[in-house]
């Protein structure tokens, strides 16, 4: 039996558990394929914000009924008719939101949260609830009424949000396990060194790759995670530097402490300084209260500073002090604050070259460059392409049956493309193909984005497209306005997919205001489908 609790270390799953607890006072737990809660096997009864649930789990009869409710959830998931999240009522009438976890197509368990009401109970339902509770626990009417008033409520929209979060957590777990299985089945160790590489790849399941450059990086990463030293991750944009930082944190000695991320190119100097070091009330206009900085929030854990090469020299001095002395001074304050933070820095720029031009302090460079991990670009690990394509097609597929597959000449076209956007660009392309694919046949080269088609020799492009890819293929007789709008709609749509629907980022790239972009999205009907 697989102990699904091992996946609690995943940052996304951990964050969802925290949000569910803070927003609805509910706990997220795992059950095996038979519906038995894994924590119960260890004698741990997970707490709940629902007093009735606590009463039920604290009694023999109530505990039995709770298990029967979860067994019913398991039976429904086993039936095969339900492949995604479900919502059922337990023996007391509270919602149980559960998402199946399948490894290799087989149900190994599910992740769930239970104990909320999605609508206000009517008089008869209240009486039935109180009567059921009295069968296994004493309670005066007034106490039961008070307990009912405290039961978490999730309206239709909130229940949908909760279901989406639970489903996402299950998808993340299956994605990681799928990567592990892919690595273990793809790599056949022929020597002791190869065996170690295969083991490392299984451990860092979020990072997909089996090429020599990736195996070398995994070997180095295995050593780095055991240390507390500062790490510099270097690689082109889109190569997955944040994934490396997360692996360092969640497989290292600080895994149970906070993991904080800040992109140093996202803010100007003043905002970045306040974000990093915090400020006190009255430090500047709008500072109405004391605010902790990200360094304090990361205390005891890991702070990932992305694009550190874009930080100004003035802030570099303050960062150097944190690294050397472990202290910082919030904006407007006079008293230093002590922090214990492991720094993982990243940059797509060559910091050594920036030192030569005076754009990066030499002393700071040697402080962050204690351990260096270089992430290879996709064009230098093109042998990983089939594994990555399969991974991303599965990740972004939400339909029935198996995800789409690529025709051999389509894969050849991808292999010949330079991938300047690296893994991020590839993932966006696979997400796009998932949307355009009919699912009836292998994806032909003609369905690829125009920039990839333009890089192919003309005789390699299949003439018959399975679906229109470019809006310039508008039928003859279209007006100039229709042609222009068709092109504009396609450019915006592809930009939204590429930026993961970040309209602020896309508006900046297109050189228009965000409000103008929103209007155009509304005009063309380009709204993200959940």
C-alpha positions in Angstrom: 0.0 0.0 0.0 1.3 3.5 -0.9 1.4 6.0 1.9 0.1 9.1 0.2 1.2 11.2 3.1 4.7 11.3 1.7 3.4 13.8 -0.8 2.7 16.4 1.9 6.2 17.7 1.2 5.1 19.0 -2.2 4.9 22.8 -2.0 1.7 23.0 -3.9 -0.1 20.3 -1.8 1.3 21.8 1.5 0.0 25.3 0.4 -3.5 23.9 -0.4 -3.7 22.2 3.0 -2.8 25.6 4.7 -5.4 27.5 2.6 -8.2 25.0 3.2 -7.5 25.2 7.0 -7.3 29.0 7.1 -10.3 29.7 4.8 -12.8 27.0 5.9 -11.3 25.5 9.1 -11.2 22.1 7.4 -8.4 19.6 7.3 -7.2 17.8 4.2 -6.5 14.0 4.7 -5.8 10.9 2.7 -7.6 7.6 2.5 -6.5 4.4 0.9 -8.4 2.6 -1.9 -10.8 1.0 0.5 -11.7 4.4 2.1 -9.8 4.0 5.3 -8.1 7.2 6.5 -4.3 6.7 6.6 -3.9 8.8 9.8 -6.3 6.6 11.7 -4.0 3.7 11.2 -1.4 5.5 13.3 -4.0 6.4 15.9 -4.2 10.0 14.8 -7.6 11.6 14.5 -7.2 14.7 12.4 -9.0 17.7 13.9 -11.8 19.6 12.3 -13.5 23.0 12.5 -16.8 21.1 12.8 -17.8 20.2 16.4 -20.2 17.4 15.1 -17.3 15.7 13.2 -15.2 15.8 16.4 -18.0 14.2 18.4 -18.5 11.5 15.8 -14.8 10.7 15.5 -14.5 10.6 19.3 -17.1 7.8 19.7 -17.0 4.2 18.6 -20.4 4.3 16.7 -19.7 7.7 15.2 -16.2 6.6 14.1 -17.8 3.5 12.4 -20.3 5.7 10.5 -17.6 8.1 9.4 -15.6 5.2 8.0 -18.8 3.9 6.2 -19.2 7.3 4.6 -15.7 7.3 3.3 -16.1 3.7 2.1 -19.0 4.9 0.0 -16.8 7.5 -1.5 -14.2 4.9 -2.3 -16.8 2.6 -4.0 -18.0 5.4 -6.2 -14.4 6.2 -7.2 -13.7 2.5 -7.9 -16.7 2.2 -10.2 -14.6 4.0 -12.8 -17.5 6.4 -13.7 -15.9 9.2 -11.7 -12.4 10.2 -12.8 -12.3 13.6 -11.1 -13.4 15.3 -7.9 -16.7 14.3 -6.3 -18.9 15.8 -3.6 -20.9 13.5 -1.4 -22.7 13.9 1.9 -21.6 11.9 4.9 -23.8 10.2 7.5 -24.5 13.6 9.1 -25.2 15.4 5.9 -21.9 17.3 5.6 -20.0 17.6 2.3 -17.1 15.3 1.6 -15.0 16.7 -1.2 -12.7 14.0 -2.6 -10.4 13.5 -5.6 -9.1 10.1 -6.7 -5.4 9.4 -6.9 -4.5 6.8 -9.5 -1.0 5.4 -10.2 -0.7 3.6 -13.5 -4.5 3.8 -13.9 -5.2 2.0 -10.6 -6.9 3.7 -7.7 -4.5 3.8 -4.8 -6.6 6.2 -2.6 -8.0 9.7 -2.5 -7.4 13.1 -0.9 -10.4 14.7 0.7 -11.7 17.4 3.0 -15.0 17.1 4.8 -17.3 18.8 7.3 -18.8 21.8 5.6 -22.4 22.7 4.7 -23.1 24.0 1.2 -26.6 25.3 2.2 -28.4 26.3 5.3 -30.2 23.3 6.8 -34.0 23.5 7.0 -35.9 22.8 10.2 -36.4 19.1 9.4 -32.7 18.6 8.5 -31.6 20.3 11.7 -33.8 18.0 13.8 -32.5 14.9 11.8 -28.9 16.1 12.4 -29.3 16.6 16.1 -31.1 13.2 16.4 -28.2 11.4 14.6 -25.6 13.1 16.8 -27.5 12.1 20.0 -27.2 8.4 19.0 -23.5 8.5 19.8 -22.9 11.6 21.9 -24.8 13.6 24.6 -25.6 17.2 23.9 -28.1 19.7 25.1 -30.3 21.4 22.4 -28.6 24.8 23.0 -25.1 23.3 22.7 -26.0 21.6 19.4 -27.6 24.8 18.1 -24.4 26.7 19.0 -22.2 24.0 17.3 -24.3 24.2 14.2 -23.8 27.9 14.0 -20.0 27.3 13.9 -20.1 24.7 11.2 -18.0 25.9 8.2 -20.2 27.1 5.3 -19.3 26.8 1.6 -21.7 28.4 -0.8 -21.9 27.2 -4.4 -18.9 29.3 -5.5 -16.8 28.4 -2.5 -17.6 24.7 -2.8 -16.4 24.9 -6.4 -13.1 26.6 -5.2 -12.6 23.9 -2.6 -13.3 21.1 -5.1 -10.8 22.7 -7.5 -8.1 22.9 -4.8 -8.6 19.2 -3.8 -8.6 18.1 -7.4 -5.4 20.1 -8.1 -3.6 18.5 -5.1 -4.5 15.1 -6.5 -3.3 16.0 -9.9 0.0 17.3 -8.5 0.5 14.0 -6.6 -0.2 11.9 -9.7 2.1 14.1 -11.8 5.0 13.6 -9.5 4.4 9.9 -9.2 4.1 9.7 -13.0 7.5 11.4 -13.3 9.0 8.9 -10.9 7.6 5.9 -12.8 8.7 7.4 -16.1 12.2 7.8 -14.8 12.4 4.4 -13.3 11.0 2.7 -16.4 13.0 4.8 -19.0 16.5 4.6 -17.5 18.1 1.2 -17.5 21.2 1.4 -15.2 24.2 -0.2 -16.7 26.7 0.8 -14.1 26.8 2.0 -10.5 26.9 5.6 -11.6 23.8 5.1 -13.8 22.1 3.5 -10.9 22.7 6.5 -8.7 21.4 8.8 -11.4 18.2 6.8 -11.7 17.7 7.0 -8.0 18.2 10.7 -7.9 15.7 11.3 -10.7 13.1 9.3 -8.8 13.7 11.4 -5.8 13.3 14.7 -7.7 10.2 13.6 -9.5 9.1 17.1 -10.3 12.1 17.6 -12.6 11.9 15.6 -15.8 15.0 14.5 -17.7 17.3 11.5 -18.4 20.0 13.1 -20.6 23.6 13.1 -19.4 23.6 16.8 -18.6 20.5 16.3 -16.4 21.9 13.2 -14.7 25.1 15.2 -13.9 22.9 17.9 -12.4 20.8 15.4 -10.4 24.0 14.0 -9.0 25.1 17.5 -7.9 21.7 18.3 -6.6 21.7 15.2 -4.4 24.7 16.6 -2.6 23.5 20.2 -2.5 20.2 19.4 -0.7 22.0 17.9 2.3 23.8 21.1 3.0 22.8 24.5 4.4 25.1 26.5 2.1 24.0 29.3 -0.3 23.3 28.2 -3.8 23.4 30.0 -7.1 21.3 28.5 -9.9 22.2 29.7 -13.3 20.2 29.0 -16.5 18.4 30.7 -19.3 14.8 31.9 -18.8 12.4 29.0 -18.8 14.8 26.2 -17.9 13.2 25.6 -14.5 15.4 27.3 -12.0 12.5 27.7 -9.5 12.0 23.9 -9.6 15.6 23.4 -8.7 15.2 25.8 -5.8 12.1 24.0 -4.6 13.9 20.7 -4.8 16.7 22.1 -2.7 14.3 23.2 0.0 11.8 20.4 0.2 14.5 17.6 0.1 16.8 19.4 2.5 17.0 20.0 6.3 14.6 23.0 6.2 11.8 21.1 4.4 9.3 21.8 7.2 10.0 25.5 7.3 8.8 28.3 5.0 9.8 28.5 1.3 9.5 32.1 0.0 10.0 33.3 -3.5 10.7 36.8 -4.8 11.6 37.9 -8.3 14.1 40.8 -8.0 13.1 42.3 -11.4 9.4 42.6 -10.4 9.6 45.8 -8.3 11.5 49.1 -8.3 14.1 49.7 -5.6 11.8 51.2 -3.0 9.1 48.5 -3.3 11.7 45.7 -3.5 13.5 47.0 -0.3 10.2 47.1 1.6 9.2 43.7 0.3 12.5 42.1 1.3 13.2 43.8 4.6 9.8 45.1 5.7 9.0 48.5 7.1 7.7 50.2 10.2 4.7 52.4 10.5 5.3 55.9 9.1 8.4 54.9 7.2 6.9 56.3 4.0 3.5 57.5 2.7 1.0 54.7 2.9 2.9 52.8 5.6 0.0 52.7 8.1 1.3 49.7 10.1 4.4 47.7 10.7 5.0 45.1 8.0 7.3 42.1 8.1 9.5 41.6 5.1 10.0 38.4 3.2 13.2 37.6 4.9 11.4 37.5 8.3 8.7 35.4 6.8 11.3 33.0 5.5 13.0 32.8 8.9 14.2 29.2 9.5 13.5 28.3 5.9 14.6 29.0 2.4 14.4 32.3 0.4 14.6 31.9 -3.3 15.8 35.2 -4.9 15.0 34.9 -8.6 16.8 37.2 -11.1 19.2 38.5 -8.5 21.3 40.0 -11.3 18.6 42.7 -11.7 19.0 43.9 -8.1 20.5 47.4 -7.7 23.9 47.8 -6.1 22.3 49.7 -3.2 20.1 46.7 -2.3 23.0 44.3 -3.0 24.8 46.0 0.0 21.9 45.2 2.3 21.6 41.7 1.0 25.3 41.1 1.7 24.7 42.1 5.3 22.0 39.5 5.7 24.3 36.9 4.2 27.3 37.9 6.3 25.7 38.8 9.7 22.2 37.3 9.5 20.7 40.7 10.4 18.5 43.2 8.5 17.0 46.6 9.3 13.4 47.2 8.2 12.7 50.5 6.2 12.4 53.3 8.7 13.7 51.3 11.7 16.8 51.7 13.7 16.9 48.3 15.5 18.3 45.4 13.5 16.3 42.1 13.2 18.1 38.7 13.3 17.1 36.1 10.8 18.2 32.5 9.9 17.5 32.0 6.2 19.1 29.8 3.5 19.5 31.7 0.3 19.0 30.1 -3.1 19.7 32.8 -5.8 19.1 32.5 -9.5 19.9 34.5 -12.6 19.7 34.0 -16.4 22.6 36.5 -16.6 26.2 35.7 -16.1 27.0 37.3 -12.7 30.7 36.9 -13.3 30.4 39.2 -16.4 28.2 41.6 -14.4 31.0 41.8 -11.8 33.5 42.8 -14.5 31.2 45.6 -15.7 30.6 46.9 -12.2 26.9 46.0 -12.2 27.2 43.3 -9.5 29.3 43.5 -6.3 32.2 41.1 -6.3 31.9 40.4 -2.6 28.2 39.5 -2.9 29.0 37.4 -6.0 31.4 35.2 -3.9 28.8 35.0 -1.1 26.0 33.7 -3.3 28.2 31.5 -5.5 29.2 29.1 -2.8 27.5 26.2 -4.6 26.6 26.6 -8.3 24.1 24.6 -10.3 23.9 25.2 -14.0 20.6 24.2 -15.6 21.1 23.2 -19.3 18.8 24.7 -21.9 16.4 22.5 -23.8 18.4 22.6 -27.0 21.4 20.9 -25.2 19.2 18.1 -23.8 17.0 17.5 -26.8 17.0 13.8 -26.0 14.7 14.6 -23.1 12.1 16.0 -25.5 9.9 12.8 -25.8 9.8 12.5 -22.0 8.9 16.2 -21.5 6.3 16.1 -24.2 4.6 13.2 -22.6 4.8 14.8 -19.2 3.2 18.1 -20.3 0.5 16.5 -22.5 -0.6 14.5 -19.5 -0.3 17.4 -17.1 -2.6 19.6 -19.2 -5.1 17.0 -20.3 -8.5 17.1 -18.6 -10.6 15.0 -20.9 -11.7 11.4 -20.8 -9.4 8.5 -21.7 -5.8 9.0 -22.7 -4.1 12.3 -23.5 -3.3 13.1 -27.1 -0.1 11.9 -28.8 2.2 13.4 -31.4 2.8 12.0 -34.9 6.4 11.1 -35.5 7.0 14.0 -37.9 5.5 16.4 -35.4 8.1 15.2 -32.8 10.8 15.6 -35.4 9.7 19.2 -36.0 9.9 19.9 -32.3 13.3 18.3 -32.1 14.6 20.7 -34.8 13.2 23.8 -33.2 15.7 26.0 -31.2 13.4 26.5 -28.1 14.6 29.9 -27.0 11.9 29.8 -24.3 13.1 26.4 -23.2 10.9 24.2 -21.0 8.4 27.0 -20.4 7.9 27.5 -24.1 7.5 23.7 -24.6 4.9 23.4 -21.9 2.9 26.3 -23.3 3.0 24.6 -26.7 1.8 21.3 -25.3 -1.0 23.1 -23.4 -2.0 24.7 -26.7 -2.0 21.3 -28.6 -4.2 19.8 -25.9 -6.7 22.5 -26.6 -6.6 22.1 -30.4 -6.4 18.3 -30.5 -9.5 16.5 -31.5 -8.3 13.4 -29.7 -9.1 11.1 -32.7 -5.7 10.8 -34.2 -2.0 11.7 -33.6 -1.3 15.5 -33.7 0.0 16.5 -37.1 2.8 19.0 -37.7 0.3 21.5 -39.2 -1.2 22.0 -35.8 2.0 23.4 -34.3 2.4 27.1 -33.7 3.3 29.3 -36.7 6.8 30.1 -35.2 7.6 26.4 -35.2 6.1 25.8 -38.6 8.2 28.7 -40.0 11.4 27.0 -38.7 10.5 23.8 -40.6 11.4 23.1 -44.3 8.3 23.7 -46.3 8.1 20.1 -47.7 8.0 18.7 -44.1 4.7 20.5 -43.3 1.6 18.3 -43.8 -0.7 20.1 -46.1 -3.9 19.0 -44.5 -4.4 20.6 -41.1 -6.6 18.8 -38.6 -7.8 22.1 -37.3 -7.0 25.7 -38.4 -3.9 26.9 -36.6 -3.5 30.5 -38.0 -6.3 32.9 -38.5 -4.7 34.1 -41.8 -6.4 31.0 -43.3 -9.7 32.9 -43.3 -11.8 32.1 -46.3 -11.6 34.2 -49.4 -14.0 37.2 -49.4 -13.2 38.3 -45.8 -12.9 42.0 -45.3 -9.7 43.7 -44.2 -11.1 44.3 -40.8 -12.0 40.6 -40.4 -8.5 39.6 -41.4 -6.9 42.1 -39.0 -9.2 41.1 -36.1 -8.6 37.4 -36.8 -4.8 37.9 -36.6 -5.2 40.1 -33.5 -7.4 37.5 -31.8 -4.9 34.7 -32.5 -1.9 36.8 -31.2 -3.7 37.6 -28.0 -4.9 34.0 -27.5 -1.5 32.5 -28.0 0.0 35.2 -25.7 -2.5 34.3 -23.0 -1.6 30.7 -23.2 2.2 31.5 -23.2 1.9 33.8 -20.1 -0.5 31.4 -18.3 -3.3 34.0 -18.7 -1.3 36.7 -17.0 -2.9 39.7 -18.6 -0.7 42.3 -17.0 2.4 40.6 -18.4 0.9 40.1 -21.8 -0.3 43.8 -22.0 3.3 44.9 -21.3 4.6 42.6 -24.0 2.0 43.8 -26.5 2.6 47.5 -25.6 -1.0 48.2 -24.7 -2.8 49.0 -21.4 -4.2 46.1 -19.3 -7.7 47.6 -19.5 -7.4 47.7 -23.3 -6.3 44.1 -23.3 -9.3 43.1 -21.1 -11.6 44.8 -23.5 -10.1 42.9 -26.4 -10.4 39.6 -24.6 -14.1 40.3 -23.9 -14.6 41.3 -27.5 -13.0 38.2 -28.9 -14.5 35.9 -26.2 -11.0 34.9 -24.9 -11.8 33.9 -21.4 -10.1 31.1 -19.6 -12.2 28.0 -19.2 -11.8 26.4 -15.7 
